[in-house]
Amino acid sequence: MDGTGWRPVKRTRTFEDVLAQIERRIAEDGLTVGDRLPAERHLAEQLGVSRSSVREAMRVLETLGVVSSQAGRGPDAGAVLTSRPDSALSDLLRLHLGLTGLEMREVIDTRHMIEQWAAAHAATRAAAHAAAHAAAGGATVGAATTELAAALAGMDAAGSPEEFVEHDTAFHCAIADASGNRLVAAIMRSLRDSMRKYSVEAVRRLGDTSVLRADHVRILEAIDGGDPEEAARAVSEHLAHAYPTLFR
């Protein structure tokens, strides 16, 4: 721990780095459309990264139409290659590089607009999901709830502002995923490196992350409860807590 109570920073690879490694593996292994990639666990071992990093990279590739995820075990595990990744990754890289020079207000204003919409739609979809399962006589925990709860647990266990922000970003990307709009999800992931510096600064400035945690719990409960208006309001007030000078 340092004087602030945070542990020393442990660097983690960005999802762009993992994407580039996966692209190289596809090229080196001579994979073509229709071939199956190694299972998530095997990819993580081969690339020397965490399974969560591989999972996020694969989600981006699926959003870009490069792979199609299919459930399976053993030899049937792993995503199927649906197109060569070259152009898709180039498009993502261009978008990523184009965002790196943005000012904080531009990034946060964009987040505010996108995340309110995404949270509202995520809540609407959660309500429809719950209604469908209730009609079928069953109950289940939605994928959105699982992803958001996992990110929230990661924030609770974080030992540094950088680590906290890594899980915080995963939380907000999960909201975009839950909206059901693949372009919104791709834009949020492209924004993440532009957000990281400002997010770390916000966490350091606040010191105590309990307010942010309470905000995340509120967002999760609104989405899980199928309340789109409350979900959008919770996101807006959360960003105001994190960046008060921009929401005066």
C-alpha positions in Angstrom: 0.0 0.0 0.0 1.1 3.6 -0.6 0.2 6.6 1.6 -3.3 6.8 0.0 -4.2 3.2 0.9 -3.9 2.0 -2.7 -1.5 -0.8 -3.7 1.2 -0.2 -6.2 0.0 -0.1 -9.8 0.2 -3.4 -11.8 0.1 -2.7 -15.5 -2.4 -4.5 -17.5 -2.6 -4.9 -21.3 -5.3 -2.9 -23.1 -7.8 -4.7 -25.1 -6.2 -3.3 -28.3 -3.0 -5.1 -27.4 -4.9 -8.4 -26.9 -6.7 -7.8 -30.2 -3.4 -7.3 -32.0 -2.1 -10.6 -30.5 -5.2 -12.5 -31.6 -4.9 -11.0 -35.1 -1.3 -12.3 -35.3 -2.4 -15.7 -34.1 -5.1 -15.9 -36.8 -2.5 -15.0 -39.5 0.2 -17.3 -38.2 -2.1 -20.2 -37.8 -3.5 -19.7 -41.3 -7.1 -19.6 -40.0 -9.8 -19.0 -42.6 -13.5 -18.2 -42.4 -15.4 -21.0 -40.7 -12.4 -22.2 -38.6 -12.7 -22.2 -34.8 -10.4 -20.2 -32.6 -9.0 -21.8 -29.4 -11.1 -21.8 -26.3 -10.9 -18.7 -24.1 -8.8 -20.4 -21.5 -6.3 -21.7 -24.0 -6.1 -18.3 -25.7 -5.4 -16.6 -22.4 -2.5 -19.1 -21.7 -1.1 -18.8 -25.2 -1.2 -14.9 -25.2 -0.1 -14.6 -21.5 -3.1 -12.5 -20.5 -6.0 -12.8 -18.2 -9.2 -14.6 -19.3 -11.1 -11.3 -18.8 -8.8 -9.6 -21.3 -9.4 -12.3 -23.9 -13.2 -12.2 -23.2 -13.3 -8.5 -23.8 -11.2 -8.7 -27.0 -13.5 -11.5 -28.3 -16.5 -9.4 -27.5 -15.1 -6.6 -29.6 -14.3 -9.0 -32.5 -17.9 -10.3 -32.3 -19.2 -6.8 -32.4 -17.1 -6.1 -35.5 -18.4 -9.2 -37.2 -15.0 -11.0 -37.1 -16.0 -13.9 -35.0 -19.3 -15.6 -33.9 -19.4 -16.9 -30.4 -20.9 -20.4 -30.0 -21.5 -22.4 -26.8 -19.6 -25.6 -26.5 -17.1 -27.7 -24.5 -13.9 -29.5 -25.4 -13.2 -29.5 -29.2 -16.4 -27.5 -29.8 -15.4 -24.6 -27.5 -14.2 -21.4 -29.0 -15.5 -18.7 -31.4 -15.8 -19.3 -35.1 -14.0 -17.0 -37.5 -16.6 -15.3 -39.8 -14.3 -12.8 -41.6 -10.7 -11.8 -41.8 -10.0 -9.2 -39.0 -7.7 -6.9 -41.0 -10.2 -4.2 -42.1 -12.3 -4.4 -38.9 -9.2 -3.9 -36.7 -8.0 -1.1 -38.9 -11.4 0.6 -38.5 -11.2 0.2 -34.8 -7.7 1.5 -34.6 -8.6 4.6 -36.7 -11.4 5.4 -34.4 -9.3 4.8 -31.3 -6.5 7.1 -32.6 -8.9 9.7 -33.6 -10.2 9.9 -30.0 -6.9 10.2 -28.2 -6.7 14.0 -28.7 -10.1 14.9 -27.4 -10.6 17.2 -24.4 -12.2 16.0 -21.2 -15.5 17.8 -21.7 -15.9 16.3 -25.2 -15.3 12.8 -23.9 -17.6 13.2 -20.8 -20.3 14.9 -22.8 -20.2 12.0 -25.3 -20.3 9.4 -22.5 -23.2 11.3 -20.9 -25.2 11.1 -24.0 -24.4 7.5 -24.9 -24.6 6.0 -21.5 -28.0 7.5 -20.6 -29.4 6.0 -23.8 -27.6 2.7 -23.2 -28.7 2.4 -19.6 -32.3 3.1 -20.5 -32.3 0.5 -23.2 -30.5 -2.0 -21.1 -33.3 -1.6 -18.4 -36.0 -2.0 -21.1 -34.4 -5.2 -22.4 -34.0 -6.5 -18.8 -37.7 -5.9 -18.2 -38.6 -7.8 -21.4 -36.2 -10.6 -20.5 -37.8 -10.9 -17.0 -41.3 -10.9 -18.5 -40.5 -13.6 -21.0 -39.1 -15.9 -18.3 -42.0 -15.1 -15.9 -44.4 -16.1 -18.7 -42.5 -19.3 -19.1 -42.8 -20.0 -15.4 -39.2 -19.6 -14.6 -36.7 -17.0 -13.3 -33.1 -16.4 -14.3 -30.3 -13.8 -13.8 -29.7 -11.9 -17.0 -26.3 -11.7 -18.6 -26.2 -8.0 -18.0 -26.7 -8.4 -14.3 -23.9 -10.9 -14.1 -21.4 -8.7 -16.0 -22.3 -5.6 -14.1 -22.1 -7.4 -10.7 -18.7 -8.9 -11.6 -17.3 -5.5 -12.5 -18.7 -4.1 -9.3 -17.0 -6.9 -7.3 -13.7 -6.0 -9.1 -14.0 -2.4 -8.1 -14.5 -3.5 -4.4 -11.3 -5.5 -4.5 -9.2 -2.9 -6.4 -6.0 -1.9 -4.8 -5.1 1.2 -6.9 -7.0 3.9 -8.8 -5.9 2.4 -12.1 -7.2 -1.0 -11.1 -10.5 0.5 -9.9 -10.9 2.3 -13.2 -10.2 -0.9 -15.1 -13.2 -2.5 -13.5 -15.2 0.8 -13.6 -14.7 0.9 -17.4 -15.7 -2.8 -17.7 -18.9 -1.8 -15.8 -19.8 1.0 -18.2 -18.9 -1.1 -21.3 -21.2 -3.8 -19.9 -24.0 -1.2 -19.8 -23.4 -0.5 -23.5 -23.4 -4.3 -24.3 -26.7 -4.6 -22.4 -28.3 -1.9 -24.6 -28.3 -4.4 -27.5 -26.7 -1.9 -29.9 -23.4 -3.2 -31.2 -22.2 0.2 -32.5 -22.8 1.8 -29.2 -20.8 -1.0 -27.5 -17.9 -0.5 -30.0 -17.9 3.2 -29.5 -17.7 2.8 -25.7 -14.7 0.5 -26.1 -13.0 2.9 -28.4 -13.6 5.7 -25.9 -12.1 3.7 -23.0 -8.5 4.9 -23.4 -9.6 8.5 -23.8 -11.6 8.1 -20.6 -8.9 6.3 -18.6 -6.7 9.3 -17.7 -9.7 11.4 -16.7 -11.2 8.6 -14.7 -8.0 7.9 -12.8 -7.8 11.6 -12.0 -11.4 11.6 -10.8 -10.8 8.6 -8.5 -7.6 10.2 -7.1 -9.4 13.5 -6.5 -12.3 11.8 -4.7 -10.1 9.6 -2.6 -13.1 7.8 -1.1 -14.8 5.7 -3.8 -17.9 4.9 -1.7 -20.0 7.5 -3.5 -19.0 6.0 -6.9 -19.8 2.5 -5.6 -23.2 3.6 -4.4 -23.8 5.1 -7.8 -22.9 1.8 -9.5 -25.2 -0.2 -7.3 -28.0 2.2 -8.1 -27.4 1.8 -11.8 -27.3 -1.9 -11.6 -30.5 -2.1 -9.5 -32.3 0.2 -12.0 -31.2 -1.9 -15.0 -32.0 -5.2 -13.2 -35.3 -3.8 -12.1 -36.3 -2.8 -15.6 -36.7 0.9 -14.9 -35.3 2.9 -17.9 -36.0 6.4 -16.5 -34.2 5.6 -13.2 -31.3 3.9 -15.1 -30.7 7.0 -17.2 -31.0 9.3 -14.2 -28.6 7.2 -12.2 -26.0 7.3 -14.9 -26.3 11.1 -15.3 -26.0 11.7 -11.5 -23.0 9.3 -11.3 -21.1 11.2 -14.0 -21.9 14.4 -12.1 -20.4 13.0 -8.9 -17.3 11.9 -10.8 -16.8 15.1 -12.8 -18.5 17.8 -10.8 -16.8 20.8 -12.6 -18.5 19.7 -15.8 -22.0 19.4 -14.5 -22.4 22.7 -12.6 
